[in-house]
């Protein structure tokens, strides 16, 4: 119990533990999608799926926390662990940027455009959908 209290008092530990869990989840989801679609060398579908699902989960958490306007219902520790740690480790914007750059460098401008468009548009849609689900269920 003492170690749990220690972790809960230190936000960087919460972020680190959450980030590790999110990173493992990201690697697993990317691998799963790449194997399922089987086109990992042609387009970074795993990264797109991770970014979209991460945005959706962020929308759910932020939307659920909106029940009392301006005040999250989660404790600061839970918010730090989930939103900054787990989802920060899970989403892959740096990977997205590198993959987009590499597509452009290879002359695959259509792939680069699709990666940017789908990731940005569908991640914003994921945030909206997460908020919408929570608002409808309240």
Order of alpha helices (4+ residues) and beta strands (2+ residues): alpha-alpha-alpha-alpha-alpha-alpha-alpha
